């Protein structure tokens, strides 16, 4: 008979559990797409906390080090939900991690409990009823009702996190790589909901830990069942040979509305020419560092530096503010005719404190402009004119809502596009070498292109792309 096993209380000791799990997790973790040390072996592993969520399900925070330099390599903290059964049924075979041969779990099947509908359902019940379990605290909005009894299903499109959808009502994002502090993907949507911003689904419930440090572990939000992400829509547009300018224009408006709401919800940063010089210096440092890892960047280094030097020479600057931090077509959803912005976590590889710092909103704009180029280059023949029309439409929509056109400050926009392209080149070289030609094409363009005169800082006229380029 297959049955759920509740480990003995003494087996919740991290030291004892480690004797059962260390070998299994050192093999299993590097195989997960959310594991940061791609291509590296786990050289050191420690259990930071262990909590029994319900019989047969353990919540773990695991500290790992990986890399060729052993215990001195980079360290990360991961959140795991592990199920324990005497024999795993075939329907959960894909979730199996292994069967320990020693320690308190010896002879039992250990598996990823987030792939078990029973455990996923019980996790929702925890969020419906605020309370604590060891160092874990479950909280929710008092003004909302969260319904139970909904069938869970695991999304397969995540990379750095795991998401579970309940019926067609909710989506729970479980942060796999955990960092100390309040995760921006809880903080920002929570603040925007109080601003009345309808472009971002607000959090309904969340859970966090107080040990070893305060950290956000997961967020439950409304699910948009009929929504389609911008990347999918852009590729469909390219496949059908039609324009995407109407959608890009409205997306620009949505981005500006979110930026305006963020500027009201959070304190603004300082704007100064000194800030421009600091930004340019940081961009130059990233270029130097990336060029060491990506030799293809080196022939373009002088041209790329000219973009950062032009930014440093600017005496005026726009105020910094909270932004999305990793905006691209995969981070937006179109439901009906309305765009929504999601995933405010920022770049997961960066420290949370850095992601929470005010930054110029043009960084988000540059990220989206680069995303249009990515979409255009994902198909052959390459259609640069499609991407350029989308870029212009997006900026025009942004200008319509914000009364500021990013194209009016070409030095600023070019610098952030260049910085983004350098980041993309480093990412692709490490994770998807076949995609490296995409950012390298932009690198070549940006290294050669000097920004056009800005017209004295006056915004360009804002055309109506609904009529001028509507198909």
C-alpha positions as CSV (number, residue, x, y, z in Angstrom):
1,X,0.0,0.0,0.0
2,X,1.3,3.4,-1.0
3,X,1.1,5.9,1.8
4,X,2.2,9.4,2.8
5,X,4.9,9.2,5.5
6,X,5.3,11.7,8.2
7,X,8.9,11.7,9.3
8,X,9.6,11.4,13.0
9,X,10.0,14.7,14.8
10,X,13.7,13.9,15.5
11,X,14.3,13.5,11.7
12,X,13.4,17.2,11.3
13,X,16.9,18.0,12.6
14,X,18.8,19.6,9.7
15,X,21.9,17.6,10.6
16,X,20.0,14.2,10.5
17,X,18.1,15.0,7.4
18,X,21.3,16.0,5.6
19,X,22.5,12.4,5.9
20,X,19.5,11.3,3.9
21,X,19.3,14.2,1.4
22,X,22.8,15.6,0.7
23,X,23.7,13.0,-2.0
24,X,20.3,13.2,-3.7
25,X,20.1,17.0,-3.8
26,X,23.6,17.4,-5.1
27,X,22.6,15.4,-8.1
28,X,19.0,16.8,-8.5
29,X,19.5,20.5,-8.0
30,X,21.9,21.2,-11.0
31,X,19.3,19.5,-13.2
32,X,16.6,22.1,-12.3
33,X,16.1,25.0,-14.7
34,X,15.9,27.4,-11.8
35,X,19.3,26.4,-10.4
36,X,21.7,29.3,-10.9
37,X,24.9,27.3,-11.3
38,X,24.2,26.0,-14.7
39,X,26.8,23.4,-15.7
40,X,28.3,23.4,-12.2
41,X,28.3,20.7,-9.6
42,X,27.2,21.4,-6.0
43,X,30.3,21.3,-3.9
44,X,28.7,22.1,-0.5
45,X,25.2,21.8,0.8
46,X,23.6,22.8,4.2
47,X,20.0,22.8,5.5
48,X,19.2,26.3,6.9
49,X,15.6,25.4,8.1
50,X,13.2,22.5,8.1
51,X,9.5,22.8,8.6
52,X,6.8,20.2,8.3
53,X,4.0,21.8,6.3
54,X,1.7,18.8,6.6
55,X,2.2,15.1,7.0
56,X,4.5,13.9,4.3
57,X,5.7,17.3,3.2
58,X,8.8,19.2,4.4
59,X,9.6,22.8,3.6
60,X,13.4,23.3,3.3
61,X,15.7,26.2,2.8
62,X,18.9,24.9,1.4
63,X,22.3,26.7,1.1
64,X,24.5,25.6,-1.7
65,X,27.9,26.4,-3.2
66,X,28.9,25.3,-6.6
67,X,31.7,25.7,-9.1
68,X,35.1,24.3,-9.8
69,X,36.7,26.2,-6.9
70,X,34.8,24.1,-4.3
71,X,33.5,25.6,-1.1
72,X,34.9,29.0,-2.1
73,X,32.5,29.3,-5.0
74,X,29.3,31.4,-5.1
75,X,26.6,30.5,-2.5
76,X,22.9,30.5,-3.0
77,X,19.8,29.7,-1.0
78,X,17.0,27.6,-2.5
79,X,13.4,26.9,-1.3
80,X,12.4,23.2,-1.6
81,X,9.1,21.5,-0.8
82,X,9.9,17.8,-0.5
83,X,7.3,15.0,-0.3
84,X,8.0,11.7,1.4
85,X,6.1,8.4,0.7
86,X,6.9,4.8,1.2
87,X,6.4,4.1,-2.5
88,X,5.7,6.8,-5.1
89,X,2.7,6.2,-7.3
90,X,3.4,6.1,-11.1
91,X,1.5,9.4,-11.6
92,X,4.2,11.2,-9.6
93,X,7.1,9.3,-11.1
94,X,8.3,12.5,-12.9
95,X,8.6,14.3,-9.6
96,X,10.9,11.6,-8.0
97,X,14.2,12.9,-6.6
98,X,15.4,9.5,-5.2
99,X,15.3,7.0,-2.4
100,X,17.9,7.7,0.4
101,X,19.9,4.7,1.6
102,X,20.8,6.2,5.0
103,X,19.5,8.6,7.6
104,X,15.9,9.1,8.8
105,X,14.5,8.9,5.3
106,X,16.2,5.7,4.4
107,X,14.1,3.4,2.2
108,X,11.5,6.1,1.4
109,X,10.7,7.9,-1.8
110,X,11.5,11.6,-1.8
111,X,10.0,13.8,-4.5
112,X,9.3,17.5,-5.5
113,X,6.0,18.1,-3.6
114,X,5.1,21.1,-5.8
115,X,4.4,18.6,-8.6
116,X,1.9,16.8,-6.3
117,X,-1.7,18.1,-6.6
118,X,-2.3,17.2,-3.0
119,X,0.6,19.2,-1.6
120,X,-0.2,22.1,-3.9
121,X,-3.8,22.2,-2.7
122,X,-2.7,22.1,0.9
123,X,-0.4,25.0,0.3
124,X,-3.3,27.1,-1.0
125,X,-5.2,26.2,2.2
126,X,-2.3,27.6,4.2
127,X,-2.6,30.8,2.3
128,X,-6.4,31.0,2.8
129,X,-5.9,30.8,6.6
130,X,-3.2,33.1,7.9
131,X,-0.9,31.8,10.5
132,X,2.5,30.3,11.2
133,X,4.4,27.1,10.9
134,X,7.7,27.2,12.6
135,X,9.6,30.1,11.0
136,X,7.1,30.4,8.1
137,X,4.3,33.0,8.2
138,X,1.3,32.9,5.9
139,X,-0.5,36.2,5.3
140,X,-3.3,37.5,3.0
141,X,-5.2,40.6,2.2
142,X,-8.1,41.1,4.7
143,X,-10.4,42.6,2.0
144,X,-10.3,39.6,-0.3
145,X,-11.9,36.1,-0.2
146,X,-9.7,33.3,-1.4
147,X,-11.7,30.2,-2.6
148,X,-10.5,26.7,-1.9
149,X,-11.2,23.4,-3.6
150,X,-9.6,24.5,-6.9
151,X,-7.6,22.1,-9.0
152,X,-3.9,23.0,-9.1
153,X,-1.7,22.7,-12.2
154,X,2.0,23.4,-12.5
155,X,3.0,25.9,-15.3
156,X,5.9,24.7,-17.4
157,X,7.1,28.0,-18.7
158,X,9.0,29.3,-15.6
159,X,12.7,29.5,-15.4
160,X,13.8,31.1,-12.2
161,X,10.7,30.2,-10.2
162,X,7.8,27.7,-10.0
163,X,4.2,28.8,-10.6
164,X,1.1,26.9,-9.7
165,X,-2.3,27.8,-11.1
166,X,-5.5,27.1,-9.1
167,X,-8.5,26.6,-11.4
168,X,-8.7,29.7,-13.5
169,X,-8.7,32.0,-10.4
170,X,-5.2,32.3,-8.9
171,X,-1.5,31.9,-9.6
172,X,1.0,31.2,-6.9
173,X,4.6,32.0,-7.7
174,X,7.1,30.2,-5.4
175,X,10.5,31.8,-5.4
176,X,13.1,29.0,-5.7
177,X,16.2,31.2,-5.3
178,X,15.6,33.0,-2.0
179,X,17.4,36.3,-1.0
180,X,17.0,38.2,2.3
181,X,14.5,41.1,2.2
182,X,11.1,41.8,0.8
183,X,10.9,40.5,-2.8
184,X,10.0,43.3,-5.3
185,X,7.4,41.0,-6.8
186,X,5.4,41.4,-3.6
187,X,6.4,44.9,-2.6
188,X,5.7,46.6,-6.0
189,X,2.3,45.1,-6.9
190,X,1.1,45.6,-3.3
191,X,2.0,49.3,-3.5
192,X,0.5,49.7,-7.0
193,X,-2.7,48.1,-5.9
194,X,-3.0,50.9,-3.3
195,X,-2.4,53.5,-6.0
196,X,-5.4,52.1,-7.9
197,X,-3.2,51.0,-10.8
198,X,-5.2,48.6,-12.9
199,X,-2.3,47.4,-15.0
200,X,-0.8,45.1,-12.4
201,X,-2.5,42.2,-10.7
202,X,-2.3,42.9,-6.9
203,X,-1.2,40.3,-4.4
204,X,-3.9,38.3,-2.6
205,X,-1.7,36.3,-0.2
206,X,1.9,35.6,0.5
207,X,4.2,33.7,2.7
208,X,7.7,34.4,4.2
209,X,10.3,33.2,6.6
210,X,12.0,34.7,9.5
211,X,14.9,32.3,9.6
212,X,17.7,32.4,8.9
213,X,16.7,35.9,7.7
214,X,13.5,37.7,6.8
215,X,12.7,36.7,3.1
216,X,9.7,36.4,0.8
217,X,8.9,32.9,-0.3
218,X,5.8,33.1,-2.5
219,X,3.0,35.3,-3.7
220,X,-0.6,34.5,-4.7
221,X,-2.2,36.8,-7.3
222,X,-5.3,36.7,-9.6
223,X,-4.8,34.6,-12.7
224,X,-5.8,36.0,-16.1
225,X,-7.0,32.8,-17.8
226,X,-7.5,34.3,-21.3
227,X,-4.4,36.4,-21.4
228,X,-1.5,35.8,-23.8
229,X,2.0,37.0,-23.3
230,X,3.5,39.7,-25.5
231,X,6.3,37.4,-26.8
232,X,3.8,34.8,-28.1
233,X,1.7,37.6,-29.7
234,X,4.7,39.2,-31.4
235,X,5.9,35.9,-32.9
236,X,2.3,35.2,-34.2
237,X,2.3,38.6,-35.8
238,X,5.6,37.9,-37.5
239,X,4.5,34.5,-38.6
240,X,1.4,36.0,-40.2
241,X,3.3,38.9,-41.8
242,X,1.2,41.5,-40.1
243,X,2.1,44.7,-38.2
244,X,2.3,44.8,-34.4
245,X,2.2,48.6,-34.1
246,X,-1.3,48.9,-32.5
247,X,-0.3,46.5,-29.8
248,X,3.1,48.1,-29.3
249,X,1.5,51.6,-29.0
250,X,-0.9,50.4,-26.4
251,X,1.9,48.6,-24.6
252,X,3.9,51.9,-24.5
253,X,0.9,53.5,-22.9
254,X,0.6,50.8,-20.3
255,X,4.3,51.0,-19.4
256,X,4.0,54.7,-18.9
257,X,0.9,54.3,-16.7
258,X,2.8,51.9,-14.5
259,X,5.8,54.2,-14.3
260,X,3.6,57.1,-13.3
261,X,2.0,55.0,-10.6
262,X,5.4,53.8,-9.4
263,X,6.6,57.4,-9.2
264,X,3.6,58.2,-6.9
265,X,4.0,55.0,-4.8
266,X,7.7,55.2,-4.0
267,X,10.2,58.0,-3.2
268,X,12.0,59.5,-6.2
269,X,15.8,59.4,-6.5
270,X,18.0,62.4,-7.2
271,X,18.6,63.7,-10.8
272,X,22.0,65.2,-11.6
273,X,24.8,65.2,-14.1
274,X,26.9,63.5,-11.4
275,X,24.4,60.6,-11.5
276,X,24.9,60.3,-15.3
277,X,28.6,60.0,-14.8
278,X,28.1,57.3,-12.1
279,X,25.7,55.4,-14.4
280,X,28.1,55.6,-17.3
281,X,31.0,54.4,-15.1
282,X,28.9,51.4,-14.0
283,X,28.0,50.6,-17.6
284,X,31.7,50.7,-18.6
285,X,32.6,48.4,-15.8
286,X,30.0,45.9,-16.9
287,X,31.3,46.2,-20.5
288,X,34.9,45.5,-19.3
289,X,33.8,42.5,-17.2
290,X,31.5,41.1,-19.9
291,X,34.3,41.4,-22.6
292,X,36.5,39.1,-20.5
293,X,33.9,36.4,-20.7
294,X,32.6,37.1,-24.3
295,X,35.5,37.7,-26.7
296,X,33.0,38.6,-29.4
297,X,32.4,41.9,-27.6
298,X,36.0,43.1,-27.7
299,X,36.2,44.5,-31.3
300,X,33.2,46.7,-30.5
301,X,34.4,47.9,-27.1
302,X,35.5,51.4,-28.2
303,X,32.3,52.1,-30.0
304,X,30.2,50.9,-27.1
305,X,32.1,53.0,-24.7
306,X,31.3,56.1,-26.8
307,X,27.6,55.5,-25.9
308,X,28.4,55.6,-22.2
309,X,30.8,58.6,-22.6
310,X,28.0,60.5,-24.3
311,X,25.7,59.8,-21.3
312,X,28.4,61.0,-18.9
313,X,28.7,64.3,-20.8
314,X,25.1,65.1,-20.2
315,X,24.6,67.8,-17.5
316,X,20.9,67.2,-17.0
317,X,19.2,64.0,-16.0
318,X,15.7,62.7,-15.4
319,X,14.7,61.7,-11.8
320,X,15.3,58.1,-10.9
321,X,12.3,56.1,-9.5
322,X,11.2,52.5,-8.9
323,X,10.9,50.6,-12.2
324,X,10.1,47.1,-13.4
325,X,13.8,46.3,-13.8
326,X,13.6,43.4,-16.3
327,X,10.9,44.5,-18.8
328,X,10.4,42.6,-22.0
329,X,7.7,41.0,-24.1
330,X,7.6,37.9,-21.9
331,X,6.7,40.1,-18.8
332,X,3.5,41.5,-20.2
333,X,0.1,40.0,-20.9
334,X,-2.7,41.0,-23.2
335,X,-6.2,40.2,-21.9
336,X,-8.8,41.3,-24.4
337,X,-7.5,44.7,-25.5
338,X,-5.8,45.6,-22.2
339,X,-2.1,45.1,-21.4
340,X,-1.0,44.0,-17.9
341,X,2.5,44.1,-16.5
342,X,3.7,41.2,-14.4
343,X,6.9,39.8,-12.7
344,X,8.4,42.7,-10.8
345,X,11.1,40.5,-9.3
346,X,13.7,42.2,-11.5
347,X,16.9,40.3,-12.6
348,X,17.0,37.4,-10.1
349,X,20.8,37.3,-10.3
350,X,21.1,40.8,-8.8
351,X,20.8,41.3,-5.0
352,X,17.4,42.4,-3.8
353,X,18.7,45.6,-2.4
354,X,20.1,46.6,-5.7
355,X,16.8,45.7,-7.5
356,X,14.9,47.9,-5.1
357,X,17.0,51.0,-5.9
358,X,15.4,53.9,-7.9
359,X,16.6,53.9,-11.6
360,X,15.7,55.9,-14.7
361,X,12.5,54.6,-16.2
362,X,14.3,54.6,-19.6
363,X,15.9,51.3,-18.5
364,X,12.5,49.6,-18.8
365,X,11.9,51.3,-22.2
366,X,15.3,50.1,-23.5
367,X,14.5,46.5,-22.3
368,X,11.3,46.5,-24.3
369,X,12.9,48.0,-27.4
370,X,15.5,45.2,-27.3
371,X,12.7,42.7,-27.0
372,X,11.1,43.8,-30.2
373,X,14.5,43.3,-31.9
374,X,14.7,39.8,-30.3
375,X,11.3,38.9,-31.7
376,X,12.1,40.1,-35.2
377,X,15.4,38.2,-35.3
378,X,13.8,35.0,-34.1
379,X,12.5,34.3,-37.6
380,X,14.0,34.2,-41.0
381,X,14.2,36.3,-43.0
382,X,15.0,39.0,-40.4
383,X,12.6,41.9,-40.6
384,X,14.3,44.9,-39.1
385,X,11.5,47.2,-40.4
386,X,9.0,45.3,-38.3
387,X,11.1,45.9,-35.1
388,X,11.6,49.6,-36.0
389,X,7.9,50.2,-36.4
390,X,7.2,48.5,-33.1
391,X,9.9,50.6,-31.4
392,X,8.5,53.8,-32.8
393,X,5.0,52.9,-31.9
394,X,5.9,51.8,-28.4
395,X,7.8,55.1,-27.7
396,X,4.8,57.1,-29.2
397,X,2.4,55.3,-26.9
398,X,4.7,55.9,-23.9
399,X,4.9,59.6,-24.8
400,X,1.1,59.9,-25.1
401,X,0.6,58.7,-21.6
402,X,3.7,60.2,-19.9
403,X,4.2,63.4,-22.0
404,X,7.9,62.4,-22.3
405,X,9.2,60.8,-25.4
406,X,12.3,58.6,-24.8
407,X,13.5,59.4,-28.3
408,X,13.9,63.0,-27.3
409,X,17.0,62.0,-25.2
410,X,18.9,59.8,-27.6
411,X,22.1,59.7,-25.6
412,X,20.3,58.3,-22.6
413,X,18.3,55.8,-24.6
414,X,21.4,54.6,-26.6
415,X,23.4,54.1,-23.4
416,X,20.7,52.0,-21.8
417,X,20.1,50.0,-25.0
418,X,23.8,49.4,-25.2
419,X,24.0,48.3,-21.6
420,X,21.1,45.9,-22.1
421,X,22.7,44.4,-25.2
422,X,26.0,43.8,-23.4
423,X,24.0,42.0,-20.6
424,X,22.2,39.9,-23.3
425,X,25.5,39.0,-24.9
426,X,26.8,37.7,-21.6
427,X,23.6,35.8,-20.8
428,X,23.4,34.2,-24.2
429,X,27.1,33.2,-24.3
430,X,26.6,31.5,-20.9
431,X,23.2,29.9,-21.4
432,X,22.2,29.9,-25.1
433,X,25.2,30.2,-27.4
434,X,23.0,29.7,-30.5
435,X,21.2,33.0,-29.6
436,X,24.4,35.0,-29.3
437,X,24.1,36.5,-32.8
438,X,20.9,38.3,-31.8
439,X,22.5,40.7,-29.3
440,X,25.7,40.8,-31.3
441,X,23.8,42.3,-34.2
442,X,22.6,45.1,-31.9
443,X,26.1,45.4,-30.5
444,X,27.4,46.1,-34.0
445,X,24.6,48.7,-34.7
446,X,25.0,50.5,-31.4
447,X,28.8,50.6,-31.6
448,X,28.6,52.4,-34.9
449,X,25.6,54.6,-34.4
450,X,26.0,58.1,-33.0
451,X,22.7,59.5,-31.5
452,X,20.8,61.9,-33.7
453,X,20.3,65.5,-32.4
454,X,17.6,65.6,-29.9
455,X,16.0,68.8,-31.2
456,X,16.9,70.8,-28.1
457,X,15.2,68.3,-25.8
458,X,11.7,68.8,-27.2
459,X,9.7,65.6,-27.6
460,X,9.0,64.4,-31.1
461,X,5.4,64.7,-32.3
462,X,3.3,61.8,-31.1
463,X,1.6,60.2,-34.1
464,X,-1.5,58.1,-33.9
465,X,-0.3,54.6,-34.8
466,X,-3.8,53.3,-34.6
467,X,-4.6,55.0,-37.8
468,X,-1.2,55.6,-39.4
469,X,0.2,52.1,-39.0
470,X,-2.7,50.0,-38.1
471,X,-2.0,47.1,-40.3
